[in-house]
Amino acid sequence: MNKITVVGNLTRDPENKDNYVLIDLAQNQYDKNGIDEKHTHYFRVLYFTKGAEKVAGLLKKGMQITLAGTLKSEMTERDGKHYLN
């Protein structure tokens, strides 16, 4: 089963596309190894649903939201280097 739930803050206002909404989310993680270290994970989310336009209108940069769905990643190549998206 491929399910993920992420709580984070919107890094920009959602972008309404043809049949989906593009959401950029940042999630902070703190490690305690004698000192506090902050790691930020960034997620680019494609939100497909009939009510996507309404969702885009309600969300604004900086808001904290919870997203649940499936995780998909892909490899891309730029300038001869491979990146995991």
Backbone torsions as a table, in degrees:
resi	resn	phi	psi	omega
1	MET	NA	131.9	-177.1
2	ASN	-111.7	89.9	-179.3
3	LYS	-130.2	145.1	178.6
4	ILE	-142.2	143.9	173.0
5	THR	-127.5	128.6	-177.3
6	VAL	-129.6	132.3	172.4
7	VAL	-110.8	124.3	-178.7
8	GLY	-164.1	-173.8	-178.4
9	ASN	-110.7	142.1	177.2
10	LEU	-69.2	130.3	-180.0
11	THR	-88.1	-12.0	175.5
12	ARG	-162.0	167.5	176.2
13	ASP	-63.3	142.4	177.4
14	PRO	-58.8	147.1	-178.7
15	GLU	-109.0	120.4	-178.6
16	ASN	-82.8	118.9	177.7
17	LYS	-104.3	-170.8	-177.1
18	ASP	-55.9	-55.9	-176.1
19	ASN	-129.9	19.9	178.3
20	TYR	-157.2	171.5	175.9
21	VAL	-118.1	135.7	178.4
22	LEU	-98.6	122.2	-177.3
23	ILE	-122.2	128.9	174.8
24	ASP	-107.3	125.4	-172.0
25	LEU	-128.4	138.2	174.9
26	ALA	-116.9	134.9	180.0
27	GLN	-125.5	126.4	-179.9
28	ASN	-93.2	140.9	177.3
29	GLN	-129.5	133.2	-179.7
30	TYR	-113.7	131.4	176.4
31	ASP	-106.1	145.1	177.9
32	LYS	-120.9	93.2	177.1
33	ASN	-119.0	57.6	-175.2
34	GLY	87.4	-33.1	174.5
35	ILE	-135.2	156.3	178.8
36	ASP	-84.1	128.5	175.3
37	GLU	-122.5	133.8	-179.3
38	LYS	-104.1	130.3	174.8
39	HIS	-121.2	132.4	178.8
40	THR	-110.2	129.6	177.1
41	HIS	-107.8	133.7	-178.6
42	TYR	-110.4	136.9	179.9
43	PHE	-126.4	131.7	170.2
44	ARG	-105.0	120.3	-171.8
45	VAL	-115.5	132.5	171.9
46	LEU	-103.2	119.3	-176.0
47	TYR	-107.2	109.0	-179.6
48	PHE	-104.6	119.5	174.2
49	THR	-171.5	161.9	179.0
50	LYS	-64.4	-30.3	-178.1
51	GLY	-94.1	20.3	-175.4
52	ALA	-58.7	-39.4	179.8
53	GLU	-62.1	-40.4	179.3
54	LYS	-64.8	-42.0	179.2
55	VAL	-61.5	-45.0	-179.5
56	ALA	-60.9	-34.8	-179.9
57	GLY	-73.0	-23.9	-177.9
58	LEU	-88.4	-27.4	-174.6
59	LEU	-92.9	142.2	179.2
60	LYS	-135.4	155.5	178.4
61	LYS	-51.1	135.8	177.6
62	GLY	93.3	-17.4	-179.8
63	MET	-67.8	143.4	173.9
64	GLN	-91.6	128.6	-179.7
65	ILE	-134.7	162.7	173.6
66	THR	-115.5	127.5	177.5
67	LEU	-118.3	140.5	175.6
68	ALA	-131.6	138.5	179.9
69	GLY	178.0	-154.8	178.2
70	THR	-107.2	152.3	-177.6
71	LEU	-104.3	129.9	176.5
72	LYS	-133.7	131.3	177.1
73	SER	-126.7	158.9	179.7
74	GLU	-146.1	153.3	178.0
75	MET	-93.1	136.1	173.9
76	THR	-128.0	161.5	179.1
77	GLU	-126.2	130.1	175.6
78	ARG	-137.9	132.3	177.6
79	ASP	52.4	36.5	177.5
80	GLY	78.6	2.9	178.9
81	LYS	-110.3	146.7	179.6
82	HIS	-98.4	137.2	179.6
83	TYR	-129.0	142.4	176.4
84	LEU	-98.0	119.5	179.1
85	ASN	-104.4	NA	NA
